[in-house]
Amino acid sequence: MALTHTLRSIPLFEHLRDADIERIQGFARERSYPKNNVIVFEEDPGDSLYVVLNGQVKVVLIGEDGREVILSTPGKGDFFGEMSLIDDQPRSAHVIAMEDSQLLVLRREDFHQCLAAMPGIAIGLLRAMCKRLRQADDKIGGLVLLDVPGRVARLLLEMADEGDGEHITKRITHHLIAQMIGSSRETVSRTMRILMDQGLIEVIRSRITLLNRDVLETAAGRGTMGPAQRIHYEGPDRRH
Ligand code: CMP
């Protein structure tokens, strides 16, 4: 059956026995969320866990002035909404569909039953949460230790690494980059222009290609190049 196959390919469920997968299939419901729909509201009580079957969502914090910080962009095979089910606290962030998305929804009671009956799920959860903590550590490190060109370079390298390491296949706006690295759209636009002028990236019809990974890696705090080969950036606000 198609859903069994899909469930098997989801990291959270990969260590489960066939009988457990069938049980989850009995509990879970599929739901579609159009682009921009809010799936989870920050501060709401949590009643379900979600697994992304198709599409992409964003986990965001929204400030009182309406500014958004994107914490993560879960895609196919990722899950979210587990925190409130585990610690009984309100939802820690908003989760919004970035594209038309198809999700698997597991209610609180069913999730707890699965957790008690299937140790494989607990291991999958712990692994995924470790990965998330590493990403959050990376993000905090970037915010404190890197300037804006460094944060942009790091994000571009991560996105290119989702594919062949050279091309970024997903379309991404300067506004979205700004929300992902804690900067402003204007500063990101200026930084992208500098990266292009210095021959480090190429942008053709919003498709980004990395032309010099070594210099980008150095800017992102990962490389070994000397100062002469770094990104030269003249600007009043390179930290924001
Ligand atoms: P919950 O708090 O129930 O609802 C919001 C969800 O966003 C949360 O569960 C997590 O699944 C997810 N989330 C919160 N913070 C992060 C983060 N830093 N990285 C990835 N996902 C997160």
py3Dmol code that shows the C-alpha trace and the ligand (Angstrom):
import py3Dmol

protein = """\
ATOM      1  CA  MET A   1       0.000   0.000   0.000  1.00  0.00           C
ATOM      2  CA  ALA A   2       1.324   3.488  -0.885  1.00  0.00           C
ATOM      3  CA  LEU A   3       1.010   4.964   2.631  1.00  0.00           C
ATOM      4  CA  THR A   4       2.870   2.004   4.207  1.00  0.00           C
ATOM      5  CA  HIS A   5       5.725   2.604   1.793  1.00  0.00           C
ATOM      6  CA  THR A   6       5.737   6.340   2.570  1.00  0.00           C
ATOM      7  CA  LEU A   7       5.673   5.734   6.345  1.00  0.00           C
ATOM      8  CA  ARG A   8       8.618   3.361   6.023  1.00  0.00           C
ATOM      9  CA  SER A   9      10.664   6.075   4.303  1.00  0.00           C
ATOM     10  CA  ILE A  10      10.152   8.539   7.188  1.00  0.00           C
ATOM     11  CA  PRO A  11      13.211   8.589   9.506  1.00  0.00           C
ATOM     12  CA  LEU A  12      11.005   8.718  12.634  1.00  0.00           C
ATOM     13  CA  PHE A  13       9.435   5.394  11.689  1.00  0.00           C
ATOM     14  CA  GLU A  14      12.353   3.654   9.983  1.00  0.00           C
ATOM     15  CA  HIS A  15      13.184   1.319  12.905  1.00  0.00           C
ATOM     16  CA  LEU A  16       9.607   0.085  13.336  1.00  0.00           C
ATOM     17  CA  ARG A  17       8.298  -3.396  12.648  1.00  0.00           C
ATOM     18  CA  ASP A  18       5.700  -3.877   9.889  1.00  0.00           C
ATOM     19  CA  ALA A  19       2.987  -4.464  12.500  1.00  0.00           C
ATOM     20  CA  ASP A  20       3.790  -1.098  14.156  1.00  0.00           C
ATOM     21  CA  ILE A  21       3.708   0.723  10.824  1.00  0.00           C
ATOM     22  CA  GLU A  22       0.268  -0.771  10.198  1.00  0.00           C
ATOM     23  CA  ARG A  23      -0.876   0.366  13.622  1.00  0.00           C
ATOM     24  CA  ILE A  24       0.258   3.932  12.943  1.00  0.00           C
ATOM     25  CA  GLN A  25      -1.486   3.812   9.618  1.00  0.00           C
ATOM     26  CA  GLY A  26      -4.686   2.991  11.503  1.00  0.00           C
ATOM     27  CA  PHE A  27      -4.261   6.005  13.845  1.00  0.00           C
ATOM     28  CA  ALA A  28      -2.975   8.645  11.485  1.00  0.00           C
ATOM     29  CA  ARG A  29      -4.963  10.955   9.212  1.00  0.00           C
ATOM     30  CA  GLU A  30      -3.719  12.718   6.087  1.00  0.00           C
ATOM     31  CA  ARG A  31      -4.480  16.428   5.721  1.00  0.00           C
ATOM     32  CA  SER A  32      -3.662  19.015   3.072  1.00  0.00           C
ATOM     33  CA  TYR A  33      -2.650  22.578   3.950  1.00  0.00           C
ATOM     34  CA  PRO A  34      -2.546  25.220   1.199  1.00  0.00           C
ATOM     35  CA  LYS A  35       0.456  27.563   0.982  1.00  0.00           C
ATOM     36  CA  ASN A  36       0.500  30.208   3.779  1.00  0.00           C
ATOM     37  CA  ASN A  37      -1.975  28.293   5.992  1.00  0.00           C
ATOM     38  CA  VAL A  38      -1.041  28.372   9.668  1.00  0.00           C
ATOM     39  CA  ILE A  39      -0.885  24.763  10.864  1.00  0.00           C
ATOM     40  CA  VAL A  40       0.218  25.410  14.444  1.00  0.00           C
ATOM     41  CA  PHE A  41      -0.185  28.675  16.391  1.00  0.00           C
ATOM     42  CA  GLU A  42       2.413  29.660  18.981  1.00  0.00           C
ATOM     43  CA  GLU A  43       0.973  29.531  22.534  1.00  0.00           C
ATOM     44  CA  ASP A  44      -1.933  27.233  21.561  1.00  0.00           C
ATOM     45  CA  PRO A  45      -2.242  23.972  23.483  1.00  0.00           C
ATOM     46  CA  GLY A  46      -0.750  21.115  21.466  1.00  0.00           C
ATOM     47  CA  ASP A  47      -3.027  18.283  20.443  1.00  0.00           C
ATOM     48  CA  SER A  48      -1.231  16.649  17.500  1.00  0.00           C
ATOM     49  CA  LEU A  49       2.087  15.701  15.968  1.00  0.00           C
ATOM     50  CA  TYR A  50       2.603  16.281  12.245  1.00  0.00           C
ATOM     51  CA  VAL A  51       4.774  14.507   9.682  1.00  0.00           C
ATOM     52  CA  VAL A  52       5.440  16.187   6.324  1.00  0.00           C
ATOM     53  CA  LEU A  53       4.498  13.764   3.516  1.00  0.00           C
ATOM     54  CA  ASN A  54       4.913  16.372   0.769  1.00  0.00           C
ATOM     55  CA  GLY A  55       5.684  20.070   0.602  1.00  0.00           C
ATOM     56  CA  GLN A  56       7.501  22.350   3.013  1.00  0.00           C
ATOM     57  CA  VAL A  57       6.617  24.303   6.146  1.00  0.00           C
ATOM     58  CA  LYS A  58       8.414  26.921   8.234  1.00  0.00           C
ATOM     59  CA  VAL A  59       8.773  27.068  12.016  1.00  0.00           C
ATOM     60  CA  VAL A  60       8.644  30.768  12.883  1.00  0.00           C
ATOM     61  CA  LEU A  61       8.640  33.196  15.751  1.00  0.00           C
ATOM     62  CA  ILE A  62       6.723  36.399  14.998  1.00  0.00           C
ATOM     63  CA  GLY A  63       7.624  39.555  16.932  1.00  0.00           C
ATOM     64  CA  GLU A  64       5.112  42.173  18.053  1.00  0.00           C
ATOM     65  CA  ASP A  65       6.240  44.382  15.157  1.00  0.00           C
ATOM     66  CA  GLY A  66       5.409  41.542  12.731  1.00  0.00           C
ATOM     67  CA  ARG A  67       9.031  40.591  11.998  1.00  0.00           C
ATOM     68  CA  GLU A  68       9.555  36.870  11.485  1.00  0.00           C
ATOM     69  CA  VAL A  69      12.527  34.720  12.449  1.00  0.00           C
ATOM     70  CA  ILE A  70      12.560  31.352  10.726  1.00  0.00           C
ATOM     71  CA  LEU A  71      13.916  28.658  13.042  1.00  0.00           C
ATOM     72  CA  SER A  72      13.655  25.777  10.622  1.00  0.00           C
ATOM     73  CA  THR A  73      12.042  24.706   7.353  1.00  0.00           C
ATOM     74  CA  PRO A  74      10.914  21.067   7.743  1.00  0.00           C
ATOM     75  CA  GLY A  75      10.317  19.244   4.466  1.00  0.00           C
ATOM     76  CA  LYS A  76       9.361  15.768   3.276  1.00  0.00           C
ATOM     77  CA  GLY A  77       9.950  13.143   5.993  1.00  0.00           C
ATOM     78  CA  ASP A  78      10.404  15.666   8.832  1.00  0.00           C
ATOM     79  CA  PHE A  79       8.030  16.012  11.783  1.00  0.00           C
ATOM     80  CA  PHE A  80       6.985  18.866  14.061  1.00  0.00           C
ATOM     81  CA  GLY A  81       4.590  19.571  16.922  1.00  0.00           C
ATOM     82  CA  GLU A  82       6.098  16.945  19.229  1.00  0.00           C
ATOM     83  CA  MET A  83       7.342  19.387  21.895  1.00  0.00           C
ATOM     84  CA  SER A  84       3.921  20.287  23.336  1.00  0.00           C
ATOM     85  CA  LEU A  85       2.954  16.628  23.353  1.00  0.00           C
ATOM     86  CA  ILE A  86       6.052  15.703  25.340  1.00  0.00           C
ATOM     87  CA  ASP A  87       6.307  18.559  27.857  1.00  0.00           C
ATOM     88  CA  ASP A  88       2.620  19.623  28.012  1.00  0.00           C
ATOM     89  CA  GLN A  89       3.590  23.261  27.433  1.00  0.00           C
ATOM     90  CA  PRO A  90       1.908  25.510  24.838  1.00  0.00           C
ATOM     91  CA  ARG A  91       3.193  25.459  21.248  1.00  0.00           C
ATOM     92  CA  SER A  92       6.692  26.950  21.131  1.00  0.00           C
ATOM     93  CA  ALA A  93       6.382  28.526  17.667  1.00  0.00           C
ATOM     94  CA  HIS A  94       4.085  29.010  14.695  1.00  0.00           C
ATOM     95  CA  VAL A  95       4.279  26.479  11.883  1.00  0.00           C
ATOM     96  CA  ILE A  96       3.130  27.775   8.478  1.00  0.00           C
ATOM     97  CA  ALA A  97       2.907  26.032   5.082  1.00  0.00           C
ATOM     98  CA  MET A  98       5.515  27.521   2.693  1.00  0.00           C
ATOM     99  CA  GLU A  99       4.037  25.486  -0.179  1.00  0.00           C
ATOM    100  CA  ASP A 100       0.861  23.435  -0.594  1.00  0.00           C
ATOM    101  CA  SER A 101       1.695  20.632   1.826  1.00  0.00           C
ATOM    102  CA  GLN A 102       0.363  17.214   2.684  1.00  0.00           C
ATOM    103  CA  LEU A 103       0.775  16.169   6.300  1.00  0.00           C
ATOM    104  CA  LEU A 104       0.172  13.097   8.401  1.00  0.00           C
ATOM    105  CA  VAL A 105      -1.533  14.018  11.679  1.00  0.00           C
ATOM    106  CA  LEU A 106      -1.171  11.888  14.807  1.00  0.00           C
ATOM    107  CA  ARG A 107      -3.352  12.850  17.772  1.00  0.00           C
ATOM    108  CA  ARG A 108      -1.833  13.294  21.236  1.00  0.00           C
ATOM    109  CA  GLU A 109      -3.359  10.083  22.718  1.00  0.00           C
ATOM    110  CA  ASP A 110      -2.302   8.004  19.731  1.00  0.00           C
ATOM    111  CA  PHE A 111       1.219   9.487  19.793  1.00  0.00           C
ATOM    112  CA  HIS A 112       1.567   8.593  23.493  1.00  0.00           C
ATOM    113  CA  GLN A 113       0.300   5.073  22.818  1.00  0.00           C
ATOM    114  CA  CYS A 114       2.859   4.690  20.026  1.00  0.00           C
ATOM    115  CA  LEU A 115       5.622   6.027  22.249  1.00  0.00           C
ATOM    116  CA  ALA A 116       4.766   3.540  25.012  1.00  0.00           C
ATOM    117  CA  ALA A 117       4.401   0.550  22.695  1.00  0.00           C
ATOM    118  CA  MET A 118       7.178   1.190  20.160  1.00  0.00           C
ATOM    119  CA  PRO A 119      10.666   1.951  21.505  1.00  0.00           C
ATOM    120  CA  GLY A 120      11.812   2.511  17.911  1.00  0.00           C
ATOM    121  CA  ILE A 121       9.795   5.754  17.842  1.00  0.00           C
ATOM    122  CA  ALA A 122      11.475   7.060  21.004  1.00  0.00           C
ATOM    123  CA  ILE A 123      14.897   6.427  19.452  1.00  0.00           C
ATOM    124  CA  GLY A 124      13.841   8.127  16.217  1.00  0.00           C
ATOM    125  CA  LEU A 125      12.568  11.117  18.214  1.00  0.00           C
ATOM    126  CA  LEU A 126      15.777  11.432  20.227  1.00  0.00           C
ATOM    127  CA  ARG A 127      17.921  11.258  17.104  1.00  0.00           C
ATOM    128  CA  ALA A 128      15.846  13.903  15.350  1.00  0.00           C
ATOM    129  CA  MET A 129      15.895  16.160  18.403  1.00  0.00           C
ATOM    130  CA  CYS A 130      19.698  15.826  18.682  1.00  0.00           C
ATOM    131  CA  LYS A 131      19.976  16.837  15.031  1.00  0.00           C
ATOM    132  CA  ARG A 132      17.737  19.811  15.688  1.00  0.00           C
ATOM    133  CA  LEU A 133      19.778  20.884  18.712  1.00  0.00           C
ATOM    134  CA  ARG A 134      22.954  20.721  16.638  1.00  0.00           C
ATOM    135  CA  GLN A 135      21.295  22.923  13.999  1.00  0.00           C
ATOM    136  CA  ALA A 136      20.115  25.346  16.696  1.00  0.00           C
ATOM    137  CA  ASP A 137      23.667  25.456  18.173  1.00  0.00           C
ATOM    138  CA  ASP A 138      25.008  26.201  14.709  1.00  0.00           C
ATOM    139  CA  LYS A 139      22.482  28.977  14.290  1.00  0.00           C
ATOM    140  CA  ILE A 140      23.271  30.569  17.666  1.00  0.00           C
ATOM    141  CA  GLY A 141      26.990  30.315  16.885  1.00  0.00           C
ATOM    142  CA  GLY A 142      26.416  31.972  13.515  1.00  0.00           C
ATOM    143  CA  LEU A 143      24.388  34.814  15.030  1.00  0.00           C
ATOM    144  CA  VAL A 144      27.033  35.576  17.620  1.00  0.00           C
ATOM    145  CA  LEU A 145      30.254  34.782  15.776  1.00  0.00           C
ATOM    146  CA  LEU A 146      29.573  35.571  12.108  1.00  0.00           C
ATOM    147  CA  ASP A 147      28.848  38.804  10.303  1.00  0.00           C
ATOM    148  CA  VAL A 148      26.059  38.995   7.704  1.00  0.00           C
ATOM    149  CA  PRO A 149      28.236  37.911   4.719  1.00  0.00           C
ATOM    150  CA  GLY A 150      29.353  34.918   6.815  1.00  0.00           C
ATOM    151  CA  ARG A 151      25.782  33.980   7.718  1.00  0.00           C
ATOM    152  CA  VAL A 152      24.648  34.341   4.099  1.00  0.00           C
ATOM    153  CA  ALA A 153      27.618  32.242   2.947  1.00  0.00           C
ATOM    154  CA  ARG A 154      26.798  29.537   5.519  1.00  0.00           C
ATOM    155  CA  LEU A 155      23.138  29.384   4.469  1.00  0.00           C
ATOM    156  CA  LEU A 156      24.036  29.218   0.757  1.00  0.00           C
ATOM    157  CA  LEU A 157      26.539  26.402   1.442  1.00  0.00           C
ATOM    158  CA  GLU A 158      23.929  24.442   3.442  1.00  0.00           C
ATOM    159  CA  MET A 159      21.333  24.854   0.715  1.00  0.00           C
ATOM    160  CA  ALA A 160      23.801  23.832  -2.010  1.00  0.00           C
ATOM    161  CA  ASP A 161      24.756  20.778   0.092  1.00  0.00           C
ATOM    162  CA  GLU A 162      21.140  19.580  -0.124  1.00  0.00           C
ATOM    163  CA  GLY A 163      21.918  18.979  -3.825  1.00  0.00           C
ATOM    164  CA  ASP A 164      25.194  18.723  -5.728  1.00  0.00           C
ATOM    165  CA  GLY A 165      27.091  21.212  -3.551  1.00  0.00           C
ATOM    166  CA  GLU A 166      27.249  23.775  -6.338  1.00  0.00           C
ATOM    167  CA  HIS A 167      23.690  24.668  -7.339  1.00  0.00           C
ATOM    168  CA  ILE A 168      20.793  25.783  -5.158  1.00  0.00           C
ATOM    169  CA  THR A 169      17.753  24.209  -6.728  1.00  0.00           C
ATOM    170  CA  LYS A 170      15.125  25.816  -4.484  1.00  0.00           C
ATOM    171  CA  ARG A 171      14.142  29.374  -5.277  1.00  0.00           C
ATOM    172  CA  ILE A 172      14.826  31.631  -2.334  1.00  0.00           C
ATOM    173  CA  THR A 173      14.105  35.357  -1.986  1.00  0.00           C
ATOM    174  CA  HIS A 174      16.329  37.892  -0.210  1.00  0.00           C
ATOM    175  CA  HIS A 175      13.458  38.438   2.226  1.00  0.00           C
ATOM    176  CA  LEU A 176      13.429  34.729   3.121  1.00  0.00           C
ATOM    177  CA  ILE A 177      17.224  34.643   3.508  1.00  0.00           C
ATOM    178  CA  ALA A 178      16.954  37.641   5.848  1.00  0.00           C
ATOM    179  CA  GLN A 179      14.336  35.853   7.966  1.00  0.00           C
ATOM    180  CA  MET A 180      16.526  32.751   8.148  1.00  0.00           C
ATOM    181  CA  ILE A 181      19.721  34.524   9.230  1.00  0.00           C
ATOM    182  CA  GLY A 182      18.308  37.325  11.407  1.00  0.00           C
ATOM    183  CA  SER A 183      19.086  40.228   9.090  1.00  0.00           C
ATOM    184  CA  SER A 184      17.190  42.747   6.961  1.00  0.00           C
ATOM    185  CA  ARG A 185      16.191  42.316   3.323  1.00  0.00           C
ATOM    186  CA  GLU A 186      18.242  45.390   2.369  1.00  0.00           C
ATOM    187  CA  THR A 187      21.447  44.079   3.980  1.00  0.00           C
ATOM    188  CA  VAL A 188      20.973  40.660   2.366  1.00  0.00           C
ATOM    189  CA  SER A 189      20.462  42.264  -1.069  1.00  0.00           C
ATOM    190  CA  ARG A 190      23.635  44.303  -0.616  1.00  0.00           C
ATOM    191  CA  THR A 191      25.560  41.219   0.524  1.00  0.00           C
ATOM    192  CA  MET A 192      24.347  39.128  -2.431  1.00  0.00           C
ATOM    193  CA  ARG A 193      25.468  41.910  -4.790  1.00  0.00           C
ATOM    194  CA  ILE A 194      28.959  41.875  -3.179  1.00  0.00           C
ATOM    195  CA  LEU A 195      29.170  38.069  -3.451  1.00  0.00           C
ATOM    196  CA  MET A 196      28.285  38.362  -7.149  1.00  0.00           C
ATOM    197  CA  ASP A 197      30.722  41.233  -7.791  1.00  0.00           C
ATOM    198  CA  GLN A 198      33.529  39.231  -6.177  1.00  0.00           C
ATOM    199  CA  GLY A 199      32.748  36.229  -8.394  1.00  0.00           C
ATOM    200  CA  LEU A 200      31.774  33.969  -5.490  1.00  0.00           C
ATOM    201  CA  ILE A 201      28.231  33.284  -6.671  1.00  0.00           C
ATOM    202  CA  GLU A 202      26.227  33.631  -9.863  1.00  0.00           C
ATOM    203  CA  VAL A 203      22.492  34.331  -9.939  1.00  0.00           C
ATOM    204  CA  ILE A 204      20.603  33.694 -13.148  1.00  0.00           C
ATOM    205  CA  ARG A 205      16.805  34.040 -13.064  1.00  0.00           C
ATOM    206  CA  SER A 206      16.865  33.623  -9.240  1.00  0.00           C
ATOM    207  CA  ARG A 207      18.881  30.388  -9.538  1.00  0.00           C
ATOM    208  CA  ILE A 208      22.016  30.595  -7.421  1.00  0.00           C
ATOM    209  CA  THR A 209      25.281  28.831  -8.292  1.00  0.00           C
ATOM    210  CA  LEU A 210      28.277  28.795  -5.950  1.00  0.00           C
ATOM    211  CA  LEU A 211      31.434  29.650  -7.920  1.00  0.00           C
ATOM    212  CA  ASN A 212      34.018  29.656  -5.127  1.00  0.00           C
ATOM    213  CA  ARG A 213      33.197  27.369  -2.211  1.00  0.00           C
ATOM    214  CA  ASP A 214      36.604  27.893  -0.539  1.00  0.00           C
ATOM    215  CA  VAL A 215      36.094  31.610   0.054  1.00  0.00           C
ATOM    216  CA  LEU A 216      32.457  31.052   1.085  1.00  0.00           C
ATOM    217  CA  GLU A 217      33.539  28.319   3.561  1.00  0.00           C
ATOM    218  CA  THR A 218      36.108  30.702   5.060  1.00  0.00           C
ATOM    219  CA  ALA A 219      33.484  33.449   5.443  1.00  0.00           C
ATOM    220  CA  ALA A 220      31.171  30.877   7.067  1.00  0.00           C
ATOM    221  CA  GLY A 221      33.833  30.122   9.674  1.00  0.00           C
ATOM    222  CA  ARG A 222      34.711  26.714   8.267  1.00  0.00           C
ATOM    223  CA  GLY A 223      37.560  27.315   5.865  1.00  0.00           C
ATOM    224  CA  THR A 224      41.297  27.690   6.262  1.00  0.00           C
ATOM    225  CA  MET A 225      42.047  30.620   3.953  1.00  0.00           C
ATOM    226  CA  GLY A 226      43.973  33.709   4.979  1.00  0.00           C
ATOM    227  CA  PRO A 227      42.487  37.219   5.270  1.00  0.00           C
ATOM    228  CA  ALA A 228      43.598  38.212   1.738  1.00  0.00           C
ATOM    229  CA  GLN A 229      41.179  35.690   0.238  1.00  0.00           C
ATOM    230  CA  ARG A 230      38.202  36.627   2.385  1.00  0.00           C
ATOM    231  CA  ILE A 231      35.094  38.497   1.303  1.00  0.00           C
ATOM    232  CA  HIS A 232      35.795  42.229   1.196  1.00  0.00           C
ATOM    233  CA  TYR A 233      32.801  44.055   2.520  1.00  0.00           C
ATOM    234  CA  GLU A 234      32.511  47.781   3.014  1.00  0.00           C
ATOM    235  CA  GLY A 235      29.324  48.581   4.855  1.00  0.00           C
ATOM    236  CA  PRO A 236      28.138  50.176   8.070  1.00  0.00           C
ATOM    237  CA  ASP A 237      26.031  47.265   9.234  1.00  0.00           C
ATOM    238  CA  ARG A 238      27.782  44.019   8.432  1.00  0.00           C
ATOM    239  CA  ARG A 239      26.599  42.467  11.717  1.00  0.00           C
ATOM    240  CA  HIS A 240      22.871  43.042  11.078  1.00  0.00           C
TER     241      HIS A 240
END
"""
ligand_1 = """\
22
CMP
P 5.580 22.462 19.419
O 6.150 23.365 20.420
O 4.552 21.483 19.859
O 4.962 23.345 18.213
C 5.875 24.108 17.415
C 6.885 23.160 16.841
O 7.934 23.750 16.102
C 7.646 22.452 17.979
O 6.752 21.637 18.702
C 8.731 21.769 17.201
O 8.252 20.634 16.536
C 9.043 22.856 16.167
N 10.238 23.635 16.598
C 10.341 24.504 17.608
N 11.584 25.022 17.700
C 12.299 24.467 16.703
C 13.652 24.606 16.235
N 14.528 25.422 16.831
N 14.032 23.842 15.170
C 13.158 23.022 14.555
N 11.861 22.867 14.943
C 11.433 23.574 15.999
"""
view = py3Dmol.view(width=600, height=400)
view.addModel(protein, "pdb")
view.setStyle({"model": 0}, {"cartoon": {"style": "trace"}})
view.addModel(ligand_1, "xyz")
view.setStyle({"model": 1}, {"stick": {}})
view.zoomTo()
view.show()
